[in-house]
Amino acid sequence: TLDTISFNAAISACGKAGRWDTTLQFLCLMQLSTTKLDTITFSAAISACEKAREWQKSLQLLCVMDQIKVALDKVTFNAAISACEKCSKWEKALELFCVMVQNRVESNAITFNAEISACGKGCEWQEVVE
């Protein structure tokens, strides 16, 4: 049987190939086979959605992580924030940043660059300054 590491590798490869929809199918297979979904699993799937500009799917995956008690980390948040940024959803990007701060998840240069870019695309530069 496939294990979490094998599934994570497949999800990551599909994401790099632009097959975000296939990454979601792998997530379903993992659940059906009772293979453990972890932070790496979701980070890879959210990154695949980010690359495909599927910001809503990224947010849905964050919700699933919260529901099934999988730890959210800066990689996961950064991918979701970047997905929002790429689709000019600056409000959602800021909301995610606030959730990140509330959950005491460490931010980094990637986080701030995505936030600045999202606000810039929305002509909301004053939000960045605040």
C-alpha positions in Angstrom: 0.0 0.0 0.0 1.0 3.6 -0.5 2.1 5.6 2.5 1.9 9.3 3.4 5.4 10.0 1.9 4.5 8.3 -1.4 1.2 10.3 -1.7 3.0 13.5 -0.7 5.5 12.9 -3.5 2.8 12.3 -6.0 0.8 15.4 -4.9 3.9 17.5 -5.2 4.7 16.2 -8.7 1.2 16.8 -9.8 1.4 20.3 -8.5 4.6 21.0 -10.4 3.0 19.7 -13.5 0.0 22.0 -13.1 -2.4 19.3 -12.2 -4.1 20.8 -9.2 -7.3 18.7 -9.8 -5.3 15.5 -9.6 -3.8 16.6 -6.3 -7.3 16.9 -4.9 -8.1 13.4 -6.2 -5.0 12.1 -4.3 -6.3 13.8 -1.2 -9.6 11.9 -1.6 -7.7 8.6 -2.2 -5.7 9.2 1.0 -8.8 9.7 3.0 -10.5 6.6 1.6 -7.4 4.5 2.2 -7.1 5.9 5.8 -3.6 7.2 4.9 -2.6 10.0 7.3 -2.9 13.4 5.8 -0.3 15.8 7.2 0.9 19.4 6.9 3.2 18.4 4.0 0.3 16.8 2.2 -1.9 19.9 2.4 1.0 22.3 1.7 1.7 20.5 -1.5 -2.0 20.5 -2.5 -2.4 24.2 -1.6 0.7 25.1 -3.5 -0.7 23.3 -6.6 -3.9 25.3 -6.2 -1.9 28.5 -5.9 0.1 27.8 -9.1 -3.3 27.2 -10.9 -4.8 30.4 -9.4 -7.4 28.3 -7.6 -7.5 30.6 -4.5 -10.9 29.3 -3.4 -9.7 25.7 -3.3 -6.7 26.8 -1.3 -9.0 28.4 1.3 -11.2 25.3 1.3 -8.1 23.1 2.0 -7.1 25.4 4.9 -10.6 24.8 6.4 -10.3 21.1 6.0 -6.9 21.2 7.7 -8.5 23.0 10.6 -11.5 20.6 10.8 -9.3 17.5 10.9 -6.8 19.1 13.2 -3.8 19.1 10.9 -1.3 21.8 11.9 -1.1 24.9 9.8 2.4 26.3 9.3 4.0 29.2 7.4 4.4 27.2 4.2 0.7 26.4 4.2 -0.3 29.9 4.9 2.2 31.4 2.5 0.9 29.2 -0.4 -2.7 30.2 0.4 -1.8 33.9 0.7 0.1 33.7 -2.6 -3.0 32.1 -4.2 -5.1 35.1 -3.1 -2.4 37.5 -4.2 -2.2 36.0 -7.7 -6.0 36.5 -8.1 -6.0 40.0 -6.7 -7.9 39.0 -3.6 -6.1 41.3 -1.2 -8.8 41.2 1.4 -8.6 37.4 1.7 -4.8 37.7 1.8 -5.0 40.1 4.7 -7.6 37.9 6.5 -5.2 34.9 6.2 -2.4 37.0 7.6 -4.5 37.9 10.6 -5.4 34.3 11.1 -1.7 33.4 10.9 -0.9 36.0 13.6 -3.8 34.8 15.8 -2.5 31.3 15.6 1.0 32.4 16.4 2.4 31.0 13.1 5.7 32.6 12.3 5.7 34.8 9.1 8.7 35.4 6.9 9.8 37.4 3.9 7.6 35.3 1.6 4.6 36.1 3.7 5.3 39.9 3.7 6.1 39.9 -0.1 2.8 38.2 -0.9 0.9 40.6 1.3 2.6 43.7 -0.2 1.9 42.4 -3.7 -1.7 41.5 -2.9 -2.4 45.0 -1.5 -0.5 46.6 -4.4 -2.7 44.8 -6.9 -5.7 46.0 -5.1 -4.4 49.5 -4.9 -4.6 49.2 -1.1 -1.0 50.4 -0.3 -2.2 52.0 2.9 -3.1 48.5 4.2 0.5 47.5 3.8 1.8 50.5 5.8 -0.6 49.7 8.7 
